[in-house]
């Protein structure tokens, strides 16, 4: 079902169907809460955040999607996302045990239709310069993706 829906950026094979379902539910919940979201956003440290969410107060959350226990255990880079967000969450499906997720991060459970926050993330406010850089990165990526919807053959600004 999800394979028929366009994803932006285009699906690149790194995300499993389960990860795409979790991300869709999380983004639906965040949108209902007043957040704008973008997926697969490259960060200044070279990492790529699964979901970045920004609210009207410029608060930034990063949501790291974990589609399986193996996916979580194989990933040691998630602490690096703290330097690029005010709050860090993990998003999992209901069949992943909650107790394996780090207690010092927020926790979201999701399916393709929606999500619920099980545990709020502690706040670690970004420095103003870091916030500005991340918000510009977010805006440029979002604008570029919108442009490519209307002009798929257009050159990207980072080409």
C-alpha positions as CSV (number, residue, x, y, z in Angstrom):
1,X,0.0,0.0,0.0
2,X,2.7,2.5,0.9
3,X,4.7,1.6,-2.1
4,X,2.1,3.3,-4.3
5,X,2.4,6.6,-2.5
6,X,5.2,9.0,-3.5
7,X,7.7,9.8,-0.8
8,X,9.9,12.9,-0.7
9,X,12.7,12.6,-0.9
10,X,12.1,9.6,-3.3
11,X,12.4,6.3,-1.6
12,X,16.0,5.3,-1.7
13,X,15.9,1.7,-0.3
14,X,17.3,2.5,3.1
15,X,13.8,2.6,4.8
16,X,11.9,-0.6,5.3
17,X,8.2,-0.7,4.8
18,X,7.7,-0.9,8.6
19,X,9.9,2.2,9.0
20,X,7.9,4.1,6.4
21,X,4.6,3.1,8.2
22,X,6.0,4.3,11.6
23,X,7.2,7.6,10.1
24,X,3.8,8.2,8.4
25,X,2.0,7.8,11.7
26,X,4.4,10.0,13.6
27,X,4.2,12.7,11.0
28,X,0.4,12.6,11.1
29,X,0.5,13.0,14.9
30,X,3.0,15.8,14.8
31,X,1.0,17.7,12.1
32,X,-2.1,17.5,14.3
33,X,0.0,19.0,17.1
34,X,1.0,21.9,14.9
35,X,4.5,20.8,13.8
36,X,5.9,20.9,10.3
37,X,8.0,17.9,9.5
38,X,10.6,16.8,7.0
39,X,12.2,13.4,6.6
40,X,15.7,12.3,5.9
41,X,17.2,15.7,6.7
42,X,21.0,15.9,6.4
43,X,22.5,17.5,9.5
44,X,25.7,19.6,9.8
45,X,27.5,16.6,11.4
46,X,27.0,14.5,8.3
47,X,24.2,12.4,9.9
48,X,20.8,12.1,8.4
49,X,17.8,12.6,10.8
50,X,14.8,10.3,10.1
51,X,12.2,13.0,11.0
52,X,12.8,16.6,12.0
53,X,9.8,18.5,13.4
54,X,9.6,22.3,14.0
55,X,6.7,24.0,15.8
56,X,5.7,27.7,15.6
57,X,8.0,28.6,18.5
58,X,10.9,27.2,16.5
59,X,11.3,24.3,18.9
60,X,13.1,21.4,17.1
61,X,12.5,17.7,17.7
62,X,14.3,14.8,16.0
63,X,12.5,11.5,15.8
64,X,14.7,8.5,15.2
65,X,12.5,5.7,13.7
66,X,13.4,2.1,14.8
67,X,11.6,-0.5,12.8
68,X,12.9,-3.6,14.7
69,X,15.0,-4.6,17.7
70,X,17.9,-5.4,15.3
71,X,17.6,-1.9,13.8
72,X,17.9,-0.4,17.3
73,X,20.8,-2.6,18.3
74,X,22.8,-1.9,15.1
75,X,22.5,1.9,15.6
76,X,25.0,3.6,17.8
77,X,24.8,7.0,16.2
78,X,21.6,8.3,17.8
79,X,23.3,10.2,20.6
80,X,24.7,12.6,18.0
81,X,21.2,13.8,17.2
82,X,21.0,15.6,20.6
83,X,23.3,18.3,19.4
84,X,20.8,19.2,16.6
85,X,17.5,19.2,18.5
86,X,15.7,20.5,21.6
87,X,14.2,17.1,22.1
88,X,15.1,13.6,20.9
89,X,12.5,10.8,20.5
90,X,12.5,7.3,19.3
91,X,9.5,6.0,17.3
92,X,8.7,2.3,17.3
93,X,5.8,0.0,16.4
94,X,3.7,-1.7,19.1
95,X,5.6,-5.0,18.6
96,X,9.0,-3.6,19.7
97,X,9.6,-3.8,23.5
98,X,9.5,-0.3,25.0
99,X,12.0,-1.2,27.7
100,X,14.9,-1.5,25.3
101,X,14.6,2.1,24.3
102,X,16.9,4.6,26.1
103,X,15.2,6.2,29.1
104,X,16.8,9.6,28.5
105,X,14.9,10.0,25.2
106,X,11.3,10.4,24.4
107,X,9.3,7.5,23.1
108,X,6.5,7.4,20.5
109,X,4.6,4.3,19.4
110,X,3.2,4.5,15.9
111,X,1.5,2.7,13.0
112,X,0.7,4.0,9.6
113,X,-2.5,5.7,10.8
114,X,-1.2,7.6,13.8
115,X,1.0,7.7,16.9
116,X,1.0,8.4,20.6
117,X,3.7,9.9,22.8
118,X,4.4,7.4,25.6
119,X,7.2,9.4,27.2
120,X,8.1,13.0,26.7
121,X,11.7,13.8,25.8
122,X,13.8,15.8,28.1
123,X,14.5,19.3,26.7
124,X,18.1,20.3,25.7
125,X,17.7,23.8,24.2
126,X,19.8,24.4,21.1
127,X,22.3,27.3,21.0
128,X,20.9,30.2,18.9
129,X,23.4,29.8,16.1
130,X,22.8,26.0,15.9
131,X,19.0,26.6,15.8
132,X,19.4,29.1,13.0
133,X,21.6,26.8,11.0
134,X,19.1,23.9,11.4
135,X,16.0,26.0,10.6
136,X,17.7,27.2,7.4
137,X,18.7,23.7,6.5
138,X,15.1,22.6,7.1
139,X,13.6,25.5,5.0
140,X,16.0,25.0,2.1
141,X,15.4,21.2,2.0
142,X,11.6,21.7,2.2
143,X,11.6,24.4,-0.5
144,X,13.9,22.2,-2.8
145,X,11.5,19.3,-2.4
146,X,8.5,21.4,-3.3
147,X,10.3,22.8,-6.3
148,X,11.1,19.3,-7.5
149,X,7.4,18.3,-7.3
150,X,6.7,21.0,-9.9
151,X,9.9,20.6,-11.9
152,X,11.3,17.1,-11.5
153,X,14.0,17.6,-14.1
154,X,15.2,20.8,-12.5
155,X,18.7,21.0,-11.0
156,X,19.0,20.9,-7.3
157,X,20.8,23.7,-5.5
158,X,23.3,21.2,-4.0
159,X,24.2,19.6,-7.3
